[in-house]
């Protein structure tokens, strides 16, 4: 799994929205949501 560097503010937001899930799982959901919003014809 590649590593990314994020600001402390973004990290705190990710932890907040993860609601007890693993951060990896939360980030994959965010990526999928972004992809659906930006490629609606796929």
PyMOL Python script that loads the backbone (N, CA, C, O; Angstrom):
from pymol import cmd

cmd.read_pdbstr("""\
ATOM      1  N   UNK A   1       0.854  -1.168   0.000  1.00  0.00           N
ATOM      2  CA  UNK A   1       0.000   0.000   0.000  1.00  0.00           C
ATOM      3  C   UNK A   1       0.899   1.229   0.000  1.00  0.00           C
ATOM      4  O   UNK A   1       1.799   1.332   0.833  1.00  0.00           O
ATOM      5  N   UNK A   2       0.670   2.158  -0.917  1.00  0.00           N
ATOM      6  CA  UNK A   2       1.481   3.379  -0.936  1.00  0.00           C
ATOM      7  C   UNK A   2       1.182   4.254   0.281  1.00  0.00           C
ATOM      8  O   UNK A   2       0.101   4.189   0.866  1.00  0.00           O
ATOM      9  N   UNK A   3       2.144   5.051   0.633  1.00  0.00           N
ATOM     10  CA  UNK A   3       1.969   5.989   1.739  1.00  0.00           C
ATOM     11  C   UNK A   3       1.687   7.369   1.180  1.00  0.00           C
ATOM     12  O   UNK A   3       2.216   7.752   0.137  1.00  0.00           O
ATOM     13  N   UNK A   4       0.843   8.115   1.889  1.00  0.00           N
ATOM     14  CA  UNK A   4       0.603   9.509   1.541  1.00  0.00           C
ATOM     15  C   UNK A   4       0.856  10.351   2.783  1.00  0.00           C
ATOM     16  O   UNK A   4       0.754   9.864   3.909  1.00  0.00           O
ATOM     17  N   UNK A   5       1.181  11.594   2.571  1.00  0.00           N
ATOM     18  CA  UNK A   5       1.383  12.528   3.670  1.00  0.00           C
ATOM     19  C   UNK A   5       0.248  13.543   3.637  1.00  0.00           C
ATOM     20  O   UNK A   5      -0.023  14.152   2.602  1.00  0.00           O
ATOM     21  N   UNK A   6      -0.409  13.719   4.771  1.00  0.00           N
ATOM     22  CA  UNK A   6      -1.514  14.672   4.859  1.00  0.00           C
ATOM     23  C   UNK A   6      -1.262  15.614   6.029  1.00  0.00           C
ATOM     24  O   UNK A   6      -0.500  15.309   6.945  1.00  0.00           O
ATOM     25  N   UNK A   7      -1.913  16.751   5.974  1.00  0.00           N
ATOM     26  CA  UNK A   7      -1.777  17.722   7.059  1.00  0.00           C
ATOM     27  C   UNK A   7      -2.464  17.190   8.315  1.00  0.00           C
ATOM     28  O   UNK A   7      -3.294  16.283   8.247  1.00  0.00           O
ATOM     29  N   UNK A   8      -2.112  17.759   9.443  1.00  0.00           N
ATOM     30  CA  UNK A   8      -2.745  17.366  10.705  1.00  0.00           C
ATOM     31  C   UNK A   8      -4.247  17.612  10.662  1.00  0.00           C
ATOM     32  O   UNK A   8      -5.028  16.814  11.180  1.00  0.00           O
ATOM     33  N   UNK A   9      -4.648  18.719  10.043  1.00  0.00           N
ATOM     34  CA  UNK A   9      -6.071  19.051   9.950  1.00  0.00           C
ATOM     35  C   UNK A   9      -6.824  17.991   9.158  1.00  0.00           C
ATOM     36  O   UNK A   9      -7.882  17.533   9.589  1.00  0.00           O
ATOM     37  N   UNK A  10      -6.290  17.600   8.008  1.00  0.00           N
ATOM     38  CA  UNK A  10      -6.941  16.574   7.197  1.00  0.00           C
ATOM     39  C   UNK A  10      -6.957  15.239   7.933  1.00  0.00           C
ATOM     40  O   UNK A  10      -7.953  14.517   7.879  1.00  0.00           O
ATOM     41  N   UNK A  11      -5.885  14.908   8.610  1.00  0.00           N
ATOM     42  CA  UNK A  11      -5.837  13.656   9.372  1.00  0.00           C
ATOM     43  C   UNK A  11      -6.933  13.631  10.437  1.00  0.00           C
ATOM     44  O   UNK A  11      -7.616  12.621  10.600  1.00  0.00           O
ATOM     45  N   UNK A  12      -7.100  14.725  11.153  1.00  0.00           N
ATOM     46  CA  UNK A  12      -8.147  14.793  12.182  1.00  0.00           C
ATOM     47  C   UNK A  12      -9.533  14.651  11.558  1.00  0.00           C
ATOM     48  O   UNK A  12     -10.412  14.020  12.145  1.00  0.00           O
ATOM     49  N   UNK A  13      -9.737  15.232  10.370  1.00  0.00           N
ATOM     50  CA  UNK A  13     -11.020  15.086   9.680  1.00  0.00           C
ATOM     51  C   UNK A  13     -11.262  13.631   9.294  1.00  0.00           C
ATOM     52  O   UNK A  13     -12.375  13.128   9.446  1.00  0.00           O
ATOM     53  N   UNK A  14     -10.235  12.956   8.799  1.00  0.00           N
ATOM     54  CA  UNK A  14     -10.367  11.545   8.432  1.00  0.00           C
ATOM     55  C   UNK A  14     -10.715  10.691   9.643  1.00  0.00           C
ATOM     56  O   UNK A  14     -11.582   9.820   9.565  1.00  0.00           O
ATOM     57  N   UNK A  15     -10.047  10.936  10.750  1.00  0.00           N
ATOM     58  CA  UNK A  15     -10.329  10.184  11.976  1.00  0.00           C
ATOM     59  C   UNK A  15     -11.769  10.442  12.415  1.00  0.00           C
ATOM     60  O   UNK A  15     -12.464   9.524  12.848  1.00  0.00           O
ATOM     61  N   UNK A  16     -12.208  11.683  12.305  1.00  0.00           N
ATOM     62  CA  UNK A  16     -13.562  12.039  12.714  1.00  0.00           C
ATOM     63  C   UNK A  16     -14.618  11.320  11.881  1.00  0.00           C
ATOM     64  O   UNK A  16     -15.581  10.788  12.436  1.00  0.00           O
ATOM     65  N   UNK A  17     -14.455  11.295  10.565  1.00  0.00           N
ATOM     66  CA  UNK A  17     -15.461  10.661   9.702  1.00  0.00           C
ATOM     67  C   UNK A  17     -15.325   9.147   9.655  1.00  0.00           C
ATOM     68  O   UNK A  17     -16.241   8.467   9.193  1.00  0.00           O
ATOM     69  N   UNK A  18     -14.203   8.601  10.122  1.00  0.00           N
ATOM     70  CA  UNK A  18     -14.028   7.149  10.077  1.00  0.00           C
ATOM     71  C   UNK A  18     -14.981   6.439  11.033  1.00  0.00           C
ATOM     72  O   UNK A  18     -15.308   5.271  10.822  1.00  0.00           O
ATOM     73  N   UNK A  19     -15.427   7.124  12.074  1.00  0.00           N
ATOM     74  CA  UNK A  19     -16.437   6.599  12.992  1.00  0.00           C
ATOM     75  C   UNK A  19     -16.114   5.185  13.466  1.00  0.00           C
ATOM     76  O   UNK A  19     -16.978   4.308  13.462  1.00  0.00           O
ATOM     77  N   UNK A  20     -14.871   4.974  13.872  1.00  0.00           N
ATOM     78  CA  UNK A  20     -14.462   3.688  14.418  1.00  0.00           C
ATOM     79  C   UNK A  20     -13.934   2.691  13.398  1.00  0.00           C
ATOM     80  O   UNK A  20     -13.404   1.648  13.780  1.00  0.00           O
ATOM     81  N   UNK A  21     -14.067   2.989  12.096  1.00  0.00           N
ATOM     82  CA  UNK A  21     -13.516   2.109  11.062  1.00  0.00           C
ATOM     83  C   UNK A  21     -12.015   2.330  10.960  1.00  0.00           C
ATOM     84  O   UNK A  21     -11.476   3.302  11.488  1.00  0.00           O
ATOM     85  N   UNK A  22     -11.355   1.415  10.274  1.00  0.00           N
ATOM     86  CA  UNK A  22      -9.949   1.618   9.944  1.00  0.00           C
ATOM     87  C   UNK A  22      -9.854   2.789   8.967  1.00  0.00           C
ATOM     88  O   UNK A  22     -10.727   2.957   8.116  1.00  0.00           O
ATOM     89  N   UNK A  23      -8.813   3.589   9.082  1.00  0.00           N
ATOM     90  CA  UNK A  23      -8.654   4.734   8.182  1.00  0.00           C
ATOM     91  C   UNK A  23      -8.532   4.297   6.729  1.00  0.00           C
ATOM     92  O   UNK A  23      -9.023   4.989   5.837  1.00  0.00           O
ATOM     93  N   UNK A  24      -7.887   3.162   6.475  1.00  0.00           N
ATOM     94  CA  UNK A  24      -7.774   2.666   5.098  1.00  0.00           C
ATOM     95  C   UNK A  24      -9.154   2.456   4.487  1.00  0.00           C
ATOM     96  O   UNK A  24      -9.401   2.844   3.345  1.00  0.00           O
ATOM     97  N   UNK A  25     -10.047   1.844   5.248  1.00  0.00           N
ATOM     98  CA  UNK A  25     -11.407   1.579   4.755  1.00  0.00           C
ATOM     99  C   UNK A  25     -12.135   2.889   4.462  1.00  0.00           C
ATOM    100  O   UNK A  25     -12.812   3.012   3.441  1.00  0.00           O
ATOM    101  N   UNK A  26     -11.997   3.854   5.348  1.00  0.00           N
ATOM    102  CA  UNK A  26     -12.631   5.155   5.150  1.00  0.00           C
ATOM    103  C   UNK A  26     -12.093   5.834   3.900  1.00  0.00           C
ATOM    104  O   UNK A  26     -12.858   6.400   3.120  1.00  0.00           O
ATOM    105  N   UNK A  27     -10.788   5.778   3.707  1.00  0.00           N
ATOM    106  CA  UNK A  27     -10.197   6.428   2.535  1.00  0.00           C
ATOM    107  C   UNK A  27     -10.636   5.752   1.244  1.00  0.00           C
ATOM    108  O   UNK A  27     -10.880   6.437   0.251  1.00  0.00           O
ATOM    109  N   UNK A  28     -10.744   4.407   1.231  1.00  0.00           N
ATOM    110  CA  UNK A  28     -11.213   3.716   0.022  1.00  0.00           C
ATOM    111  C   UNK A  28     -12.651   4.103  -0.295  1.00  0.00           C
ATOM    112  O   UNK A  28     -13.005   4.253  -1.464  1.00  0.00           O
ATOM    113  N   UNK A  29     -13.481   4.266   0.725  1.00  0.00           N
ATOM    114  CA  UNK A  29     -14.860   4.705   0.500  1.00  0.00           C
ATOM    115  C   UNK A  29     -14.882   6.114  -0.091  1.00  0.00           C
ATOM    116  O   UNK A  29     -15.674   6.404  -0.987  1.00  0.00           O
ATOM    117  N   UNK A  30     -14.010   6.986   0.414  1.00  0.00           N
ATOM    118  CA  UNK A  30     -13.943   8.349  -0.114  1.00  0.00           C
ATOM    119  C   UNK A  30     -13.498   8.346  -1.574  1.00  0.00           C
ATOM    120  O   UNK A  30     -14.035   9.098  -2.387  1.00  0.00           O
ATOM    121  N   UNK A  31     -12.529   7.512  -1.907  1.00  0.00           N
ATOM    122  CA  UNK A  31     -12.052   7.412  -3.292  1.00  0.00           C
ATOM    123  C   UNK A  31     -13.177   6.918  -4.194  1.00  0.00           C
ATOM    124  O   UNK A  31     -13.376   7.457  -5.283  1.00  0.00           O
ATOM    125  N   UNK A  32     -13.910   5.906  -3.757  1.00  0.00           N
ATOM    126  CA  UNK A  32     -15.022   5.378  -4.551  1.00  0.00           C
ATOM    127  C   UNK A  32     -16.102   6.436  -4.738  1.00  0.00           C
ATOM    128  O   UNK A  32     -16.650   6.581  -5.831  1.00  0.00           O
ATOM    129  N   UNK A  33     -16.406   7.168  -3.682  1.00  0.00           N
ATOM    130  CA  UNK A  33     -17.412   8.232  -3.764  1.00  0.00           C
ATOM    131  C   UNK A  33     -16.964   9.319  -4.736  1.00  0.00           C
ATOM    132  O   UNK A  33     -17.762   9.800  -5.540  1.00  0.00           O
ATOM    133  N   UNK A  34     -15.717   9.701  -4.667  1.00  0.00           N
ATOM    134  CA  UNK A  34     -15.168  10.703  -5.581  1.00  0.00           C
ATOM    135  C   UNK A  34     -15.251  10.206  -7.020  1.00  0.00           C
ATOM    136  O   UNK A  34     -15.643  10.956  -7.914  1.00  0.00           O
ATOM    137  N   UNK A  35     -14.890   8.960  -7.247  1.00  0.00           N
ATOM    138  CA  UNK A  35     -14.923   8.394  -8.592  1.00  0.00           C
ATOM    139  C   UNK A  35     -16.321   8.374  -9.178  1.00  0.00           C
ATOM    140  O   UNK A  35     -16.504   8.681 -10.356  1.00  0.00           O
ATOM    141  N   UNK A  36     -17.308   8.019  -8.371  1.00  0.00           N
ATOM    142  CA  UNK A  36     -18.692   8.000  -8.856  1.00  0.00           C
ATOM    143  C   UNK A  36     -19.162   9.401  -9.198  1.00  0.00           C
ATOM    144  O   UNK A  36     -19.889   9.591 -10.173  1.00  0.00           O
ATOM    145  N   UNK A  37     -18.757  10.377  -8.412  1.00  0.00           N
ATOM    146  CA  UNK A  37     -19.183  11.750  -8.655  1.00  0.00           C
ATOM    147  C   UNK A  37     -18.528  12.372  -9.867  1.00  0.00           C
ATOM    148  O   UNK A  37     -19.094  13.277 -10.481  1.00  0.00           O
ATOM    149  N   UNK A  38     -17.349  11.906 -10.221  1.00  0.00           N
ATOM    150  CA  UNK A  38     -16.622  12.507 -11.328  1.00  0.00           C
ATOM    151  C   UNK A  38     -16.652  11.681 -12.606  1.00  0.00           C
ATOM    152  O   UNK A  38     -16.176  12.141 -13.644  1.00  0.00           O
ATOM    153  N   UNK A  39     -17.200  10.478 -12.551  1.00  0.00           N
ATOM    154  CA  UNK A  39     -17.338   9.625 -13.733  1.00  0.00           C
ATOM    155  C   UNK A  39     -18.729   8.998 -13.745  1.00  0.00           C
ATOM    156  O   UNK A  39     -18.851   7.774 -13.703  1.00  0.00           O
ATOM    157  N   UNK A  40     -19.781   9.817 -13.802  1.00  0.00           N
ATOM    158  CA  UNK A  40     -21.130   9.262 -13.664  1.00  0.00           C
ATOM    159  C   UNK A  40     -21.533   8.313 -14.787  1.00  0.00           C
ATOM    160  O   UNK A  40     -22.458   7.521 -14.606  1.00  0.00           O
ATOM    161  N   UNK A  41     -20.870   8.369 -15.943  1.00  0.00           N
ATOM    162  CA  UNK A  41     -21.233   7.503 -17.058  1.00  0.00           C
ATOM    163  C   UNK A  41     -20.618   6.127 -16.994  1.00  0.00           C
ATOM    164  O   UNK A  41     -20.974   5.262 -17.794  1.00  0.00           O
ATOM    165  N   UNK A  42     -19.710   5.895 -16.071  1.00  0.00           N
ATOM    166  CA  UNK A  42     -19.030   4.591 -15.989  1.00  0.00           C
ATOM    167  C   UNK A  42     -19.872   3.558 -15.298  1.00  0.00           C
ATOM    168  O   UNK A  42     -19.445   2.413 -15.149  1.00  0.00           O
TER     169      UNK A  42
END
""", "prot")
cmd.dss("prot")
cmd.show_as("cartoon", "prot")
cmd.util.cbc("prot")
cmd.orient("prot")
